Amino acid sequence: MKQRRCFALLLLLCMAPLTNSWGAAPALIPAPAKMVVAEGTFRLTRETSICANAGAEAEARKLAVALRTPTGLALPLKAGEPKPGAIVLQLDRSLEPRLGAEGYRLSVTPTRVTICAAAEAGLFYGGMTLRQLLPAQVFSAKRTTRAPDGGWAAPCVEIEDRPRFAWRGLLLDPARHFMPPEFIKKLVDTMALHKLNVLQLHLTDDQGWRIEIKKHPQLTKLGSVRKESPVHGDRKRGDGKRYGPFFYTQRQIRDLVAYAQVRHVTLVPEIEMPGHFLAAMVAYPALSCRGGPFEVRTRWGIEPDILCPGNDAALAFVKDALTEVCELFPSLFIHIGGDECPRDRWKTCPKCQARIRAENLHGEAQLQTWFNHRIEEFLASKGRRLLGWDEILEGGLTPGAAVMSWRGIKGGIAAANAGHDVVMAPTTHCYFDYAQSKAPGEPECIGGFIPLSRVYEFEPIPAELPESQRHHILGAQGTLWSEYMWTPRDVEYFAFPRAAALAEVVWSPAERKDVAGFERRLQDHLPRLDQLGVNYRKPSAADDRK
């Protein structure tokens, strides 16, 4: 029965246009790949139940909990043949070739909702789309005191949907300004609403070490504290206020990883090396070329003192830290940074120069590649893959490395042409710490200008990349560097709604892109963010003005 129902939905979607004369398309973000709007509505009532076949029970329970809180309806989970008015979740592994692990089919009729998918993630995203079809109050964390006008009704639709890219991400930087675990959970929830599935945590930098490493406790005892921070409005002057100690315990990390997994979001750790490593060297100065002593950096920018790859003890230390990181984070990729790495100290370091001679390397750039290769081999022994910023290209890529291209798209093109996987995160479109508008009253930021429309126009696959190499573009990621984001509310202001635009870029088919249509749907989408308590920036018609 379930296969006949899913086949009928597929046939309808293949034959029909995106919408029909019964009404305008619902305001879904990201836009689904295929959708047919039908006549009528489905209503949640006291009689509504939720049914699931084998393997779909966990996602059915999640959907029931999400709907019960705001509606106050019981929505019991029932076994057996669904009765009229039920919401049915069906796991069907045979759909995998067509839908992948994250795709789904959603059928909403006046008498039943059916979500079909090949894997649990697809059922989750189908449930998220169903929630977007309901009134915005369904995203409230509290019981709605009065049902919305028209009740808890969803328009009848037939949807077949799957993501365009596997990597749909954001980066959060708690190294410069620490963000509490409760906020990370809220950010994960908001990402899940938009079908974003990767959150990269920039856990270490010159300004702070933010993850507990049990074998090296001084990292958090000394490296998680700085004497002061730049003042608002003048990055060259300190505020005189001690900052820290701030870091995530291993128990908190495990809790965050588990929370995100339930929502099909992968947490990817970034442990910066060999540059941006000062906070670690404050605790263990022998890891450096000069031997210290050092202080945690109190200003933004690039630090000349970096890890010493000529020192065997430094390599052993990094492997110790990464061993615990791999135990905490099950993600396939471990990000090692590799960016903004001034190599001047290596030029005068006897150990680094000895390493260059012993390994027959051609200069300091190749020394960084040699270091990266050692780390890559170590991560491979743990079943993981190395990911780094596009500077890791400079001395030649190690065999299995993946590249995150931030200095434009050229690094991503070069890496893909060489057969390496790529995540696009260029400053031109994906740096969400840049200004959203040049209008008066905008908060202080690092500079640059990326309005909402520029994010939406981003194309992650460069036109000049040959067709044979395009599969190496895993997706794209928006970055939230926190030099000018002091609080969670600041992060939300810079992230949304630009992250919603990026979500559509990486989920929806390229041929569906329509900035005017997105902006119209966004007006109906913002009340959902209101219900979630997100401090988003309200878009303005003047934002695109140069």
N, C-alpha and C positions, 0 to 999 in steps of 0.2 A: 504494500500500500504506500509506504513512504517513498519508494523509488518511483512509483507512478506519479505521485504528487510532485516530486522534484523534477521529473521529466516533463510534466505538463507546464510547470513554471518555466523551465528552460526553453521550451518551444515557444511559449508566449513572448518571452523576452527577446528571442532571436527574431521574431516576426514583427514586433511592435516598435514604434518610435519611443523616444525618451519619455514623452508625456502625451496625453491625448486631451480631447476637448472637455473632459470632466473637470479639469481644474489645473491651476498652476502647480508646479512641482513643489513639494515640501522643502523647507529651508534646512537641508542637511549639509553639514560640514564635517569631513570632506565629502564632496559630491560623489555619489556611487557611480560605478561604471555603467550600469544599465538600470533604468527605472521606468516603469509604466504606472501612471496614476489611474486608479479605477474609481468607480462611483461608490459612495458610502463610507462608513466609518466602523471601526472596531472599538468597543467600549470596555474598559475595565470596570467590573462590578463586584458585588459581594459573592457572585456565583463563579467568578473567574478562577480557574485553577491552572497550574503549570504542570506539564507532563514531559517526561524525558525518556528516551530509550537508553539502552546500555551504553555507558561511556559518557553520556550527556548530563548525568545527574549533578555533577559539581557545578557546571555552568548554569543549570536550572536553579540551583539553590542561590547562586550569586545574583541572578536576575530577580528572583523572588525577594531577596533581602533589599535590593536596590529599589524595587517598586513598593514594597510594604511601607518603608519608612515615611515617604511623603504622602502616600495615598491613605494609609490606615487600613487598607484591605488585607484580608488574611492570606489570599493567594496560596492556598495549600498545594504541596507537591503530591500528585496522585499517580498511581501506577495504572496500567491497563489502557483500554481504548479511550482516547480523549472524548469528552463530552462537548457539545456545542458551547462556544464561548471560551475555549481553552487556549492557552499558549503552549505550543508544542516545540520542543527542541529535539532534533534528530541528528545524531552523529552517523555519518555515512562515509566510510573511508574510500569508497569508490569514486567520490567526487574530487579526490585530491588532484588528479591530472588536470582538471579544468579550473578548480578553485584554489589550489595550493593549500597551505596550512592555515592561512589567515582569511581566505575568502569565505563567502556565505551566500545563501539564498534566503530571502525573506519574503514571505507571502502574508499579506494582511487582508483579510476578507471580513465582512460583517460578523461572521460566525467563528472565525478561527485565525490565530496567528501561528505560522509555521516557520521555524528557522532551521535550515539544513546546512551542514558544513562537514568538511572532511576531518577537522581537528577541533580541539577545544578552543583555540584562539579564534577560529572562524565563528563559532557559536557565541563567544563573548562579543565580538564586533557586531554580529547580527543583533544581539541584545542591545548594544549601545545605539545602533541605528533605530531600533524600536523605541528606545527611550527618547531619542531626538524627535520622533514622530508624535510623541505625546506632549502635552503642555509643558512649558519650561519649568513649572513648579515641581515636576517629577525629579529634578536634580537637587531639591532641597534636602538638607541633612536633618530636617525636623518635620514633624507631622504638619501637613497643610491644614490649617484650621477650617478653610472653606474650599470646597472643590472648585476648580476653574470653571469659568463659564463654558457650558457645553459638556462638562464632566471630563473624565479621563479618557478622551477619545483620540484615536489615531486614524488618519486617512488610510483608505485602502490602497495598497500599492503592491507591485510585484518588482522585486529588486534582485539582481545578481551583481555581486560586487567582489572585488579582490584588489589588493594593493598593487601599485605599479612598481614600487621598490621595497626591498626587504628591510633596509635601514632607514628609519624615520625618527630622527633624534633631536634631542636638545642636550646642551652642555650646561651644567651648573658649576659655578666656581665658589666653593666654600673656603678656599685657601686664603683669599684676600679678605673676604668678610664671611664669617661662619654663618651657616644656615641651619637651624635646629632640625632634628629628625622629623618633628611633626610637620614642618613645612615641606620637607621632601616628600612625605606621604601625600600631602595636599597637591603638590606639583604632579606627582605620579597620577593621581586621580584626574587632574585636569588634562594631562597628556592622554590618558585613556579615553576621555571624552572625544578627543580629536584623532584617535587611532594612531597616535605616536607610540613607538615601541622601544626606544633606546634612550636611557638617561645616562650620559657620561658625567662622572663626578671627578672634578679636578681637585684631587685631595691633597696635593703637596705643591709648594712653590717656595720662592725665597721669603715670602711673607708669612708662612705658617705651614706646619705639618699637622694634618688633621685626621690621621688614622692611627689607632693603637696597633703597635707591633710589639708583641709580648717579649720577643727575644732581645729587643733593643728599646727598653722603656724610656731612655733619655730622649728619644725622638719626640714624645709628647710632653715629657716633663719640661724640656727646655725649648723644643722646636715649635710648640703650639702657642707660645707667648711672644708678643713683641712689645717694646717699650711704649710705642705710640703709633699713630696712623696719621696720614695726611688729613688736614682739616678740610671741611667742606669749602669749596671755592678757591682753594690754594693748595695744589698737590705738592708744592715745594716746602710747605711749612707744616710742622708736626702739631698735633693737638695736645700732647703731653699726657695722654691717658693710656694706661696699660691695657693691652688688648689680649685677653685670654686668661687662663689656658682654655682653649676651645679645640675639641677633637671628638671624633666618634669612637666609642668603645667597640670592641669586636662584637659584643652582644647587640649593640645598636645596629651595627652593619648587618648582622645576620637577620635582624628583625626587618630592616629596610629591604633587604634582598627578597625575603619571603613575601613581604607586602606587595612589592612590585611584581613578583612572579604571578601572584593571584590575578593581577590586572594585565598580565602578558606584556609587561615592561621589563626589559633587561637592564640592569645596572652595570655599567662598564667603568671600572676604576682607571684613573689616570695617575700614575706615579711618575713625576717628571725626573728625567735623567738624560744626559749628564748635566745639562744646564738647569736653571731654576731649582737648584739643589741646596741652597744656602741654609734653609731651616734644618736640614738633616746634618749639615756640617757644623752648625752651632753645637749640636749635641755630640758629634763625633768628628772633631776637626781633622783627625788623621786621614779622613776620606778625601781631603783636598790636596792640591799640589803644594800649597804654602804652609799648611799645618795650623793655621789660625793664630790666635783666637778670633771668633766671629760673633756677630750679633744678628738676630733675625732682622731682615730688612724692614725698615719703617717707611720706605717710600716705594711707589710703584716704579716699574722700569726693569731693566736688565742688569743682572749682577755679574761682574767679571769673574768671581770665584766660583768654580764649578767642580764637579766630581773628577777625580784623577783616575783615568782608565789604565795608567801605567802601574797602578797599585793593586796587587792581587787581593789584598784585604778589602779594598773598596768593591771589587767584583763580588767577593764572598758576601759582603754586607748587603749589596743589592739583591743577591739571590736569596738571602735570609728574609728580607722584607717581602720579596715577591712570592716566596713560598707561603707566607701567611696570607698575603693578598689573594692568591689563588685558592686557598682554603676557604676564604670568606666569600669570594665572588665566583659563581659558576659560569660566568660569561665566557664565550669562546675567545673573544678579543681582550687583551690587556694592553692598555694605552701607556706608552712610555714617554710621551712628549717628544723630546728630541729637538724642539724648536729653540730659536733665539739663544744659541749656544756659542758664546764668544770663546775662541780657542787660544787666546793670547797666553794664558797661564801654561798651556801645554807646550808652547814653543820654548819656554825656558825651564820646564820641569825635567830633571834628569830621568825620572822614572818613565815619563811619557815618551821622551826622545829615545830611551832604551827600548821601549816597546815598539816604536816605529821601526827601529833598526832590526830588532829581532824578528819582526813579522814581515819584513820587506815591504813596508807601507810607503806610499808616496804622499807624505805630509799629514797634517792634522785632520783634514776632512776624512781621509781614509781611516785614521785612528778612530774617529767616531763611528764609522761603518763597522770597523773591527769590533768595537764595543757592542754595537747593536747586534751584530751576528752572535756574539757570546750570549747576549740576553735572549735573542730569538731561539737559539738552541736550547737554552734552559727552559723557556716557556713551552717549546715543543715537547720537551720531556714530561711536561705537566698536561699535555693535550690542549695547549692554548696557542693562540696566534698573536704575534706582535703587531701593534698598530701605532703609527707615529705621525706627527705633523710633517708637512712636505719637505722640511729641511733634511729629513733622513735620506733624501735623494742625492744630496750634494756629494757624498763620497762613494756613491753607488749603492743601490738597494741590496739588502740581504735577501736570500732566495724566497722566503715565504712572507715577507713583510707586506702589510697593507698600509695605505697612505691616506691621511686626512688632509685634503688640499684646502689651505686657508689663504695663501698669498695669491688669490685669483684662482683660475682653473688650469693654468699651464702645468703645474705639478701633477694634478690629477690626470691630465692627458698623457704626460710622459710616463707616469706609473702604469696606466692602463695599457698603453702601447707596448710596455715592457712585460705585460702579462700579470700585473699586480692588481689586487682589488683596491677600490677607492671609495671613500666617502667625501662628498663635496661639501665644503663649509667655507666658501670664499667670503672675504671681507666685503665684496661688492653687494652681496644679497643676504648673507646669513649671520652677520654680526649684530646681534640684537642689543649690544651695549651701545650702539651708535644712536644718534638722535632720530626720532620718528617724525619730527617736524622742526621747522625753523621759526615757528611762531613764538611770540613772547610767552614766558611762563613755563617753558619746558624745564625739566630738572637737569642738573649738571650731568654731563656724560663725558666719555673719553674722546669724543669727536666723531667726525663722519656723519653721514646722513643716509638713512635707509627707511623711507616711508613704506607703508603697508603695500602699496601698489608695486614697489620694486621687489619686495619679497615674492609677491604673487607671480611676477613675470619671470622668475628664475627658472631656467631649464638645466637640470642636473647633468644631462648627457650633452656634451659639447657637439656642435654640428660637425666640427672637423675630426671627431673621433671616428675611425673606421667602424663599420657595422660589426665586423668580426671581434672587436674589442669592447663593444658597448656593454656586454654582460658583466664586465668588471666594475661598472659603476653600481655600487651597492645601494646608494641612496644619498641623502643629504642630511645636514644637521645645522640647527641654529645654535649659536653660542651666546652664553650669558656670562661674560667676564664681569667680575663683581667689584672692580676698583671703585665704581660709582654706584654700587647697589649695597647700601648699608643694611637693609632689612628685607624680609620676605615681601613686603608690600612693594618695595622698589623693584625686586625681581619680577613680580607679576606685572607691574606697569610697563617694564621694558619688554617682557615676553609676549604679552597678549594685547591686541589680537594678531600680532605678527606671526606667532607660532601657529595660529589657525590657518593663516595663508600658506605657510610652509607645509602644514599637514595636507592641504589639498594638492600642493605641488607634488608631494611624494606619494600620495595615495591614488589620486584620481587619474584617469587616462589623459595624456597630454592633449588630445584633440577635444577634450571637454572643457579646457581652460577658457574662462570668460570672466575677466576682472569685474565687469559691470554686474554680471550675475552673482559673482561672489560677494560683492559689496551689498547687493540687495539681500542676499541670504544672511549675511553677517548681522544685519539689523535685527533679524529674528533670532539669531544665535546669541547675541550679547545677553539677553535675559537669562539664558542658561548659565552664563558665567556669573551673573548677579546671584543666582540661586546658590552657586558654589562659593560665593564670597570672594571672588577673584577681583583684585584691584587693577583691572585692565585700563588701558588708555582709550578714551572714547575717540574714534576716528572723526576727522574733520575734512571737509572739502578742500581746505587750504593746506593740507599736509604735504601735497606734492609740489608745492611752490618752492622753487630753488632759492 
